[in-house]
Amino acid sequence: MPVFKVTRDALPATTVIDAAPLIEALAARIGGKFSFDTARATPSERRGLFSIAHAFLKGPVPDIFRSLHGVSPSLCLSITTVRRQKAQDSAQMVDWHLDLNFAGDMSPFLVSWTAIEDVGVDCAALDICVPNGAPLRLQTLLDEIKQRTDQQRRLSFHSDELDQLFGKDAWSSKPLVAPAGSGAVFDQWIMHRTQVLEAATRDRHSIEFRMVDIGNLPIYPKSNSAFYATLDAGGELDLFIQGPSGRVDLTAQQFDSVVGLNR
């Protein structure tokens, strides 16, 4: 059963206030999209990203992961992504898609899409594909994604393509309206896109926090070395890199060194 829930204060208000200038500055310098393990952040900026990750892991969203999967999540910093959506810039918009491309299978996986501005009125958020009654034919969609993957075609869908897959009257687009710091929490089975918002007049910056069970990694993170953060027994941030050869714990200073070597 696909998971979708909106949670207030995925990031506390104080963290949002502190994070905004850092996220905006990095997005402007790097080009509008980057992950939390970017090698283009300075050590000082990286400490700011770690602080955001720490606040997130101490917030309410990891409890959703625990209730669903029975374990505490690890935050995959390599696929925790910041995006800047410029107002009225259709070239930056991402059409209908699943986050299955970050997971690759049914292993525990959750995303918290969290904006640092109020969204949905004059600042674009997300549109969510919701069924009109009966559940959507997910297997039909997965078969199409597999075919496109094999043919190396795009894995996003236009609305008319969803009409063909599900039936024109089988689904609707539901826009997200939420205050800054709220989290739209969903798994790899929720179809979504950048909100089509003609009234948008402000740029939007969002953080896509992606959580996994480090003991049961999805196939895509499992097959590559990636950076992670979790909470230790004392509630402090624990950083490490995990790959096919195992786990290596890192201090913040070691993270600075290793992240450069992995680029």
N, C-alpha and C positions, 0 to 999 in steps of 0.2 A: 504494500500500500504506500503510495508516494506520501512524503512528509512535507507539509508547509505550515509555517506558523510565524506570526509577527510578534516580536518581543521588544518591549520598551527597554531602554537603557542597556542594550547590548554593550555599549560603551557609556560610562557615566558622563554626565554633562561637563564635569571638570576636565576629563580626558579629551572630549570633543573640542573644547575650547583650546586646550594646549596643543592638540594634534593638528588643528586646521592650518596654521601657518606653515608647519613642517610639511604636511601633505601637499599643500598648494605649491610651495617652493620646489619640492622635489618633482612634482608632476610637470611644472613649467620648465624645469631644467632638463629633465630626462625625456619629455615628449608626450606626456599624458598617460602613460601606462608603465608600471614597474611592479616587481615583486619585492617582498620584504627582505630578500637576500641579495638585492641589487648591489653590484660592486661599485656603482656610481654614487652611493651615499658616502659621506664622510663618517669617520668613527663617531663624531658627535651626533650626526643625523641618525646613524644606526642605533645609538642608545635611545634616541627618541622613538624609533620604530619598536625597539624592544619594550619600551615603557607602554606603548599602545597594546602590544601583544599581551603583556602582563596584565593590564587592566581588563582586556577582553577575557582572558582565561580565568580571572577571578569573578567575572560577571555571571549573569543567569544563563547564557546560551550553552556553556559546557554541561550544565545540568540536564538540558534537553538530550544531549548526546548520551550522557550517563543513563538516563531513564530509558532510552531506546536500545542501548547496546550493552549496558551493564559494566562499562569501563570508563575511565576518564580519558578524554581525548588528548591527542597531541595535535598541535597546530603546525601544519606544514608551511613553513615560511617561504619555501620555494614556489608555492602556488597560492600563497596569500597575496592577492593582487590589488593594487590601487589603480583606479581608472578615473580619468577626468573626462566628463562629457560636456563639451561646449554647447551652449544654447544654440539651437537651430543648425547644428552641424551634422547633417545626415550621414556624412562619410564616416563618422566615428560610431554610428549606431550599429549594434549587433542584433541581427534578426533572430527569429525563434530558434532556440537551441536547448540542449540538455548539458548539464555539467558532467555528463558521463565521460566526456573526453578527458577530464582530469582524473577519473577513477578507473574506468575500463571494465569494471565488473560490479558485483552486488555487495562487495565488502563494505563495512561501516564507513560512512562518508556523509558529512554535513557541511553546508555552506551557510555563513551568516553574511548576507549582503547588507552592509551598514554604511549609510551616507553620513557625511559630516555637515550637511546642510539639511534643512527641512525640504522634503521632496514631494512631488506629485501635483503641485499647483503651478509654480513658475520655474520649477527646477526638475528636470526629468528624473524619474525613478525607474521602476521596472513595470512591464506588463506581464501578467501571469496567465497562462493558458489554463482555463478551468472547464471541466465538462458540464454540459447542459443535461443533467440527469444521469444517464448510464456512464460508467467509467470509460475513459478514452481507450482506444485499442492500442495499448502500449506496444504489444508485440509487432503490430504492423509498422509502427514507427521504428522499432529496433531493427527490424528486417531491412527497412529502407536505409537506416544509418550504416548497417553492415555493408550493404551493397555500395553505398557511396564511399565508405572507407576503402573497400577493395578497389574501387575505381579511382581513388584519390580525388574525389569531388568534395565540394564544400559540405560541411555538416550543419549548416544553418538552413532555415526554411522560411520561405515567404508565406504570407497568410493563405494565398490561394493553394499552395502546396499542402498546408494543413487541411484545407477543405477537402482536397483529394484523398488524403490519408484517413481522416477521421469522419468526413461528412460535414457539409457546410453548416448544418444546424446542430452539430454534436458538441461544439465548443464555443467559448466566448473569451474575449480578452478582458481581464480585470486589472485596472491600474492600481499600483501601490501608492498610497498617500500616507506619509509617516514623518514624524519629527526627527530632527538630527539625533544620531546615536541609536536609533531603533534598528533592530535586526530583522530582515526577512530571512527566515531560517528554512532551508529546504535541502533535499537530498538530490541524488543524481538522476531522479526520475521526473523532475518538475520542468516542464517546458516554459521558457521565459525569454524575454527580449528587452532591449533598451526601450523605455517607454516612448511611444509616439505622442509628443506633447506640443501641440502647436502654440500654446501659450508660454512656452519656456523662454525666459528672459535672462536667466542666470546660469552660469556654469555649475556643474555638480561634480563633487569628488566622492567616490565610494571606495570602501575597503571590502574585499571579498575574502573573509576569513574562512579557510578550508581546513576542516578537522578530520582526523582519521584515528583508527585504533592501531597503535604502533605494533601491536602483537598480531594484527590481522590486516596488513596493509592491502589496499587495492592494487591491482596488477601494475598500473602505470607508475605510481610512486615506488612500488616495490622493486621495479626493474631498473631504477636509477638511484644514484646518490642524491639525497635531498637534505635540506636543513629543517630542523624541527625545534619547537619550543613546547614545554609542558611545565606544570607546577610540581615542585618537589614536596616532600612531606611537610615542610615548614611554610609552604605557600609562596616560595620564591621561584623566580624564573629559571628553568633548567634548559640549557641550549645543547643541541647535539646534531651530529650529522649521521645519517643512516643510509646504508647502501647494501648491495648484494653481499659484501664482505662483513657486514655487522655495524655496530654502533660505536661512535667515538664521541665522548662528552667534550664540550668546549667551554672555555671561558669566553667572555665577550671579546677579549683581546685576541684569543685564538680564532674566534669567528671572523674577526677583521682580516686576519692573515689568510685563512682557508678560503673565504669567499672570493678573494682575488685570484687564488690559484685555480678555482673551479670555473673561471670565466675565460 
